[in-house]
Amino acid sequence: MMRKSVILGALAAVVTGPALAADLGIAINIAQPGFFGQLEIGAVPPPPAPALIFPQPVVAVRDRGYDGGPIYLRVPPGYERHWAHHCAEYNACGRPVYFVRDEWYQHEYVPRYQENRRLEEVRRGPPREERREERPEEWRGDERNHDDKGRDHDRDHDRD
């Protein structure tokens, strides 16, 4: 009897485990540990040649219709060598890709990216708090027929 309970419990864990894991929806953003993906080049200058794994961009699947510029990616070790197998994970098949070295990403890109984000936040200022205005006492009650200035629409329509 005990053995059946253990087997049923293990079976339930196997069946529901993937469903629970799918609900987690973990998102890792640029400059966070474990991030792999496209880097935002613009505010941060493009990496110099020594920071690239290959000197020329890699295109996994030739797409004659793509005429955009190259993108810069940080990928797990070994992905760049078998790029045709992994390009779809990064929506980068048919696009020229430069792979950046982890050292450049950690020591150059992340600090500059974080500094640019801090400067943006300072420029924007603190977030505005949304305040709900209190209505004067005479506006309270049946508010369906009143506008934001306290006018009674039914009374205004009766005058017309």
Secondary structure as GFF3:
##gff-version 3
##sequence-region A 1 160
A	DSSP	alpha_helix	2	24	.	.	.	ID=ss1
A	DSSP	beta_strand	37	38	.	.	.	ID=ss2
A	DSSP	three_ten_helix	49	51	.	.	.	ID=ss3
A	DSSP	beta_strand	71	74	.	.	.	ID=ss4
A	DSSP	three_ten_helix	79	82	.	.	.	ID=ss5
A	DSSP	alpha_helix	83	86	.	.	.	ID=ss6
A	DSSP	three_ten_helix	87	90	.	.	.	ID=ss7
A	DSSP	beta_strand	97	99	.	.	.	ID=ss8
A	DSSP	alpha_helix	102	104	.	.	.	ID=ss9
A	DSSP	pi_helix	105	109	.	.	.	ID=ss10
A	DSSP	alpha_helix	110	124	.	.	.	ID=ss11
A	DSSP	three_ten_helix	137	139	.	.	.	ID=ss12
A	DSSP	three_ten_helix	143	145	.	.	.	ID=ss13
A	DSSP	alpha_helix	153	159	.	.	.	ID=ss14
###
